[in-house]
């Protein structure tokens, strides 16, 4: 797929790119390409999660529960991403960025017990890769949690979700999410692109947020 840009459109995109990159303190040569990703905080805790890239926090106060960032631009190549929250074991991942991909990095938490019965909380980072961009509004869903399976309805159709397994919901202008007869969330697509509904444990129930394909929406091409 290719898209033709006029001079004004290219200038606006270039300006936006410079602003995003400057926000994270990176100095990138004009001829050096950038890669984009976004972060979803799906940690089932009331406290904020501190996410750092190459040792620098995205926000000094962290990301609040259920928070989804916008597009984060960094130089192409590998970057170390770390996540910390309260008394959880921290998590880190090496994230490979390129101009042709826009992963959605999901931070979530799992709980285990020691032989003595002590609860251990551990953060995890999972990079969800986007499907190839289309000219339609395409929805996907992914459950970031530790329940072996959850039955969730999207627009009246029931799906069985397993942790970190992305499913396609097809094309739609909006998606309504329901579990056990209880509404979880409603999400609408404003333009064509790939939209990922991230479901996560929220108290004793289920929470949901939506993240979209940063590259496709920002540049119109992948």
C-alpha positions in Angstrom: 0.0 0.0 0.0 1.3 3.5 -0.8 0.0 6.9 -0.1 1.0 10.2 -1.8 1.6 13.1 0.5 1.7 16.8 -0.4 4.3 19.1 0.9 2.2 20.4 3.8 1.3 16.9 5.0 5.0 15.8 4.9 6.0 18.9 6.8 3.4 18.4 9.5 4.4 14.8 10.0 8.1 15.7 10.2 7.3 18.4 12.8 5.3 15.9 14.8 8.1 13.4 14.6 10.7 15.9 15.8 8.5 16.8 18.8 7.9 13.2 19.8 11.6 12.4 19.6 12.7 15.5 21.4 10.3 14.7 24.3 12.4 11.6 25.0 15.7 13.3 24.9 17.0 11.6 21.8 19.2 13.3 19.3 18.5 11.8 15.9 20.2 12.9 12.7 17.9 14.1 9.9 18.7 11.2 7.7 18.2 8.6 10.5 14.9 6.8 10.5 12.7 6.4 13.6 10.6 3.6 14.9 7.4 4.0 16.9 5.7 2.0 19.7 3.1 2.6 22.3 2.6 1.4 25.9 -0.5 0.0 27.6 -0.5 -0.2 31.4 -2.6 -3.3 32.2 -1.2 -3.8 35.7 -3.9 -4.8 38.2 -2.7 -2.4 40.9 -4.0 1.0 42.0 -0.4 2.4 41.8 1.3 3.8 38.7 3.8 1.8 36.7 7.1 3.4 35.9 8.2 2.6 32.4 11.7 3.5 31.3 13.4 3.3 27.9 17.2 2.9 27.9 17.2 4.0 31.6 15.0 7.2 31.0 11.4 7.2 32.4 8.7 8.0 29.9 7.0 9.9 32.8 8.6 10.6 36.2 5.3 9.8 37.9 4.7 6.7 35.9 1.6 5.5 34.0 -1.7 5.2 35.8 -3.7 1.9 35.6 -5.4 1.5 32.2 -3.3 4.3 30.6 -2.4 4.1 26.9 0.4 6.3 25.6 0.5 7.9 22.2 3.2 7.1 19.7 6.7 7.1 21.2 9.4 7.7 18.6 13.0 6.4 19.0 15.9 5.7 16.7 15.6 2.4 14.9 17.3 -0.6 16.5 17.1 -2.3 19.9 16.0 -0.5 23.1 15.8 -1.7 26.6 12.4 -1.2 28.2 12.0 -1.6 32.0 8.8 -1.6 34.1 8.6 -1.2 37.9 5.6 -0.9 40.3 5.4 -1.0 44.1 6.6 -4.3 45.6 6.5 -6.2 42.3 9.4 -7.9 40.7 10.5 -5.6 37.8 10.4 -6.6 34.2 12.5 -5.7 31.2 12.5 -6.5 27.5 14.6 -5.7 24.5 12.4 -4.0 21.9 13.4 -3.9 18.3 12.1 -0.8 16.5 11.9 -0.2 12.8 10.0 2.2 10.5 7.8 -0.6 9.2 6.4 -1.8 12.6 4.6 -0.3 15.5 4.4 -2.7 18.4 2.1 -2.1 21.3 4.0 -2.9 24.5 1.7 -4.2 27.2 2.7 -4.1 30.9 0.8 -6.5 33.1 1.2 -8.5 36.3 1.1 -12.1 37.4 0.9 -13.5 41.0 2.5 -16.7 42.2 3.0 -18.2 45.6 6.1 -19.5 47.3 6.2 -22.8 49.2 5.5 -20.9 52.3 2.3 -19.4 50.8 3.7 -15.9 50.3 2.2 -14.1 47.3 4.8 -12.9 44.8 3.9 -10.2 42.3 5.8 -10.0 39.1 5.5 -7.6 36.2 5.6 -8.7 32.6 6.2 -6.9 29.3 4.6 -8.2 26.2 5.1 -6.6 22.7 2.0 -7.2 20.6 2.8 -6.8 17.0 0.4 -5.2 14.6 -1.1 -6.8 11.5 -0.5 -5.4 8.1 -2.4 -2.1 7.6 -5.5 -2.0 5.5 -7.9 0.7 4.3 -10.6 -0.6 6.7 -11.3 -0.3 10.4 -10.0 -3.6 11.8 -10.3 -4.6 15.5 -8.3 -7.2 17.4 -8.4 -8.3 21.1 -5.8 -9.6 23.5 -6.2 -10.6 27.2 -3.2 -9.7 29.3 -3.7 -11.6 32.6 -3.2 -15.0 34.2 -6.7 -16.5 34.2 -6.4 -19.6 31.9 -9.4 -18.6 29.9 -12.1 -15.9 29.8 -15.3 -15.9 27.8 -16.0 -12.4 26.5 -18.5 -11.0 24.1 -17.6 -8.5 21.4 -20.6 -7.0 19.6 -22.7 -9.8 20.8 -20.4 -12.6 19.7 -18.7 -14.8 22.4 -15.0 -15.5 22.2 -12.8 -17.6 24.5 -9.7 -15.6 25.3 -6.4 -17.1 26.6 -3.5 -15.0 27.9 -1.5 -13.1 25.3 -3.3 -14.7 22.3 -4.5 -12.0 20.0 -7.7 -12.7 18.1 -9.3 -10.9 15.2 -12.7 -9.3 15.6 -13.0 -8.4 11.9 -13.9 -5.0 10.5 -16.3 -2.7 12.4 -16.7 1.0 13.3 -17.0 0.2 17.0 -16.8 -2.6 19.5 -18.8 -3.3 22.6 -17.2 -5.5 25.2 -19.3 -7.6 27.7 -18.3 -10.3 30.2 -20.9 -12.3 32.2 -23.6 -9.8 31.2 -21.6 -6.9 32.6 -20.4 -4.1 30.2 -16.7 -3.7 30.1 -16.2 -1.0 27.5 -17.2 0.5 24.2 -14.6 1.6 21.7 -15.0 3.4 18.4 -12.6 3.7 15.4 -12.4 7.3 14.1 -10.3 6.4 11.0 -9.1 3.4 9.1 -6.4 1.4 10.8 -5.7 -1.5 13.2 -7.2 -1.2 16.7 -6.2 -3.5 19.6 -8.6 -3.9 22.6 -6.4 -4.9 25.5 -8.3 -6.7 28.3 -6.8 -7.0 31.8 -7.7 -8.1 35.3 -9.3 -5.2 37.2 -10.1 -6.0 40.8 -12.3 -9.1 40.6 -13.6 -8.2 37.2 -12.2 -7.2 33.8 -10.9 -3.9 32.4 -10.3 -2.9 28.8 -8.5 -0.1 26.9 -7.9 0.5 23.2 -4.6 1.1 21.4 -4.2 1.7 17.7 -1.6 1.4 15.0 0.6 4.5 15.5 2.4 4.3 12.2 -0.7 3.7 10.1 -2.7 6.5 11.7 0.2 9.0 11.8 1.8 8.4 8.4 -0.8 6.6 6.4 1.6 3.9 5.3 3.5 1.0 6.8 
